[in-house]
Amino acid sequence: MYTASFLYMGGDPDVKNKRDVRQFAIIGLGRFGSNMAKALTKMGYEVLAIDKNMERVQEFSNEFTHVVQADATDENALRELGILNFDVVVVAIGEDMQANVLTTLQLKEIGAPYIVTTARDALQIKLLEKIGADRVVSPERDMARRVAYNLASTSVMDYIELSPQFSIVEIAVPAAFQDKTLMESDIRAKYGINVVAIKRHDDLIISPRPTERLQKGDVAIVVGSNDGINSLEELK
């Protein structure tokens, strides 16, 4: 039996008029799902938040564009919610793996355009990838890796793994590169990584030019292979 309750239809009226706005559906309002929904809403996106538990729905009734009570494992419920109209559907039913898998399967079957789902271990990741999830995230694993990387290196401020081979890292510019331009430091050729931005005090330099001179205290945001990033870390 499908029950849907629209408890909140508010939000910034200007958001609905943006032609380029992307719509997100978040299924599961546990810690990960609710925090993701809050972040997307704060960024100005339209969010449909779905949970089977009425208490959670009521808890977040004033937080998001739409908050709905529904069983996401029910294909008819998903269709009635107009789930295919959303650009991205995030399945965050972390406490119930069976419901997580069934919901992902249903979304795949009815043709959801892009499905992101959560997993707790490598076996779940493999299973969800096999049934067609476009992206599988493991919040606990990913956060643990970020913290471990940060603790293990005094030069790394933040770390995001893109794949087992590639990452994005915020790293303090080594003394060897200070007072040199990006061209002179030759980071791309030597280490196979790209400097996509430079943090300098309160400023952020996006896509810095090859002639940009690195300074003491700069933080470089780099993307590239883990091997290249590790080699850069070892410089003093």
C-alpha positions, -999 to 999 in steps of 0.1 A, spaced: 0 0 0 15 33 -11 11 64 11 26 97 2 24 128 23 36 162 10 43 180 42 62 210 28 60 228 -5 81 258 3 116 267 -7 130 297 -25 106 307 -53 134 319 -75 149 283 -75 119 270 -94 124 295 -122 160 286 -129 162 268 -162 195 252 -153 185 239 -119 191 202 -113 166 182 -94 176 156 -68 157 129 -51 171 116 -19 157 82 -7 164 76 30 167 103 56 193 88 79 225 107 87 240 105 52 208 111 33 196 140 54 229 158 54 232 154 16 197 168 12 205 197 35 237 205 15 219 204 -19 190 225 -6 215 251 8 231 252 -27 198 262 -42 187 229 -58 153 214 -56 152 183 -35 126 156 -30 133 138 3 117 104 7 116 81 37 94 52 48 95 63 84 68 89 92 87 103 122 117 111 100 94 127 74 79 149 101 114 157 115 125 172 82 92 186 70 104 222 70 139 215 57 135 205 20 114 215 -11 93 183 -8 92 157 20 74 125 13 65 93 32 67 64 8 80 28 3 108 33 -23 109 -5 -30 74 -1 -46 77 6 -83 42 22 -84 52 45 -55 83 56 -74 63 63 -106 36 82 -88 63 104 -72 75 113 -107 110 100 -99 119 99 -136 117 137 -137 147 140 -113 182 143 -128 198 123 -99 184 99 -74 204 91 -43 196 58 -25 207 62 11 189 35 29 220 25 48 204 6 77 185 -18 54 207 -34 27 178 -54 12 157 -22 8 187 -4 -6 193 -31 -33 156 -34 -42 151 3 -45 182 5 -68 168 -23 -89 134 -6 -92 150 26 -102 171 9 -128 141 -10 -142 119 21 -146 147 41 -162 160 66 -136 186 87 -155 214 86 -128 214 65 -97 238 70 -68 236 45 -39 254 39 -7 272 8 5 290 -3 37 316 -28 24 333 -41 -8 307 -68 -14 279 -44 -13 297 -21 -37 303 -49 -61 266 -60 -59 252 -25 -64 275 -19 -94 264 -52 -110 227 -43 -107 233 -10 -125 240 18 -100 258 46 -118 278 55 -88 283 37 -54 297 56 -24 308 42 9 306 72 34 323 54 63 351 41 41 356 73 22 357 94 53 381 70 70 405 73 40 403 111 41 411 112 78 439 86 75 455 105 46 453 138 65 468 123 97 496 105 78 508 136 60 517 169 74 514 186 40 480 173 30 450 194 41 423 174 23 420 144 1 392 131 -22 396 97 -39 383 98 -75 392 62 -82 418 37 -68 444 54 -90 435 91 -90 427 117 -64 421 154 -57 443 167 -29 449 200 -12 486 202 -5 510 228 10 533 240 -18 567 224 -11 596 248 -3 613 235 -35 586 252 -56 582 284 -37 591 316 -57 589 296 -89 562 298 -116 541 268 -124 560 266 -157 593 266 -139 583 240 -114 571 217 -142 548 198 -119 527 184 -147 556 169 -166 575 157 -136 546 142 -116 517 138 -140 494 160 -119 476 192 -127 473 223 -104 436 233 -108 436 260 -82 458 278 -56 446 290 -22 465 321 -11 453 335 22 416 344 16 419 342 -22 413 313 -45 430 314 -79 411 291 -103 429 276 -133 462 294 -126 483 305 -155 516 288 -162 532 322 -152 516 322 -118 544 323 -92 540 300 -62 545 316 -28 553 305 7 520 295 25 502 287 -8 480 256 -9 478 239 -42 447 219 -52 459 192 -75 444 163 -94 463 133 -107 476 99 -101 482 88 -65 518 79 -74 525 114 -86 508 130 -56 528 108 -32 560 119 -50 550 155 -46 543 150 -9 578 137 -3 594 170 -15 605 195 12 
